Amino acid sequence: MTTTSKKAFVLSHPESTSADDIVATAKEAGFELNKKYVHTIRSLARTAKKKKRKATKVKATHALAAHVARVKAPKALKHDIDDATLIRALAQRGLTHSEHLMAQLKEKFDEFARVS
């Protein structure tokens, strides 16, 4: 017979299983649990999962920014370092936000063209 921890026993059940059902099943399996313990273990597991997901997103964002910083500017931009700097800055801000900023910039250029 393999030994299972109380935590592993609780987490082996789907989230849809009620705490009362887990306590009853645990009693049959020889564990002494209460509903509060079941809720605490499930809450901690959800929090850990969210933290892991957030850390993965942050790593991906940092990896993209690092990659963009290493990438050489296209030949058309090599003459102007400011363009390469702008591209890196926009990549670090994220695509959606950068598209929004570029749309605002285009509006400003269009306003300037109408006034001139």
C-alpha positions as CSV (number, residue, x, y, z in Angstrom):
1,M,0.0,0.0,0.0
2,T,1.4,3.4,-0.9
3,T,1.1,6.2,1.5
4,T,-0.6,9.4,0.4
5,S,-0.4,12.8,2.1
6,K,-3.6,14.5,3.2
7,K,-2.8,17.3,0.8
8,A,-2.2,15.0,-2.2
9,F,-5.5,13.2,-1.2
10,V,-7.4,16.4,-1.3
11,L,-5.9,17.6,-4.6
12,S,-6.5,14.3,-6.2
13,H,-10.2,15.1,-6.3
14,P,-11.7,17.5,-8.9
15,E,-12.7,21.0,-7.8
16,S,-16.3,20.1,-8.4
17,T,-16.2,17.5,-5.6
18,S,-17.7,19.0,-2.4
19,A,-15.6,19.3,0.7
20,D,-18.2,17.2,2.5
21,D,-17.7,14.4,0.0
22,I,-13.9,14.6,0.3
23,V,-14.1,14.5,4.1
24,A,-16.3,11.4,3.9
25,T,-14.1,9.7,1.4
26,A,-11.0,10.5,3.5
27,K,-12.6,9.0,6.5
28,E,-13.1,5.7,4.6
29,A,-9.5,5.9,3.5
30,G,-8.3,6.3,7.1
31,F,-7.6,10.1,7.0
32,E,-9.0,12.5,9.5
33,L,-9.9,15.7,7.6
34,N,-12.3,18.6,8.1
35,K,-14.0,20.9,5.6
36,K,-11.8,23.9,6.6
37,Y,-8.6,21.9,5.8
38,V,-10.0,20.9,2.4
39,H,-10.9,24.5,1.6
40,T,-7.5,25.8,2.8
41,I,-5.6,23.3,0.6
42,R,-7.6,24.0,-2.4
43,S,-7.2,27.8,-1.9
44,L,-3.4,27.5,-1.6
45,A,-3.3,25.3,-4.7
46,R,-5.2,27.9,-6.7
47,T,-3.0,30.7,-5.5
48,A,0.1,28.7,-6.4
49,K,-1.2,28.0,-9.9
50,K,-2.0,31.8,-10.4
51,K,1.5,32.8,-9.3
52,K,3.1,30.2,-11.6
53,R,1.0,31.4,-14.5
54,K,2.0,35.1,-13.8
55,A,5.7,34.2,-13.5
56,T,5.5,32.5,-16.8
57,K,4.0,35.6,-18.5
58,V,6.6,37.8,-16.9
59,K,9.4,35.5,-18.1
60,A,8.0,35.5,-21.6
61,T,7.8,39.3,-21.7
62,H,11.4,39.6,-20.4
63,A,12.6,37.0,-23.0
64,L,10.9,39.0,-25.8
65,A,12.4,42.2,-24.7
66,A,15.9,40.6,-24.4
67,H,15.5,39.1,-27.8
68,V,14.5,42.4,-29.3
69,A,17.4,44.1,-27.7
70,R,19.8,41.6,-29.3
71,V,18.3,41.7,-32.8
72,K,20.1,44.0,-35.2
73,A,18.0,46.7,-36.9
74,P,17.0,45.9,-40.5
75,K,19.4,47.4,-43.2
76,A,16.9,50.2,-43.9
77,L,17.2,51.3,-40.3
78,K,20.9,50.9,-39.7
79,H,21.6,54.5,-40.6
80,D,19.3,55.8,-37.9
81,I,19.8,54.4,-34.4
82,D,16.7,56.3,-33.2
83,D,14.5,54.0,-35.3
84,A,16.0,50.9,-33.7
85,T,15.6,52.4,-30.3
86,L,11.9,53.1,-31.0
87,I,11.3,49.5,-32.3
88,R,12.9,48.1,-29.1
89,A,10.8,50.4,-26.9
90,L,7.6,49.5,-28.7
91,A,8.4,45.7,-28.4
92,Q,9.0,46.1,-24.7
93,R,5.6,47.8,-24.2
94,G,3.8,44.9,-25.9
95,L,2.0,44.7,-29.2
96,T,-1.5,45.9,-28.2
97,H,-0.2,48.9,-26.4
98,S,2.3,49.7,-29.1
99,E,-0.4,49.6,-31.8
100,H,-2.5,52.0,-29.7
101,L,0.5,54.4,-29.4
102,M,1.2,54.2,-33.1
103,A,-2.4,55.0,-33.9
104,Q,-2.2,58.1,-31.7
105,L,1.0,59.1,-33.4
106,K,-0.6,58.7,-36.8
107,E,-3.5,60.9,-35.7
108,K,-1.0,63.6,-34.7
109,F,0.8,63.4,-38.0
110,D,-2.6,63.6,-39.8
111,E,-3.6,66.7,-37.8
112,F,-0.2,68.3,-38.6
113,A,-0.7,67.5,-42.3
114,R,-4.2,69.1,-42.3
115,V,-2.9,72.3,-40.6
116,S,0.1,72.7,-42.8
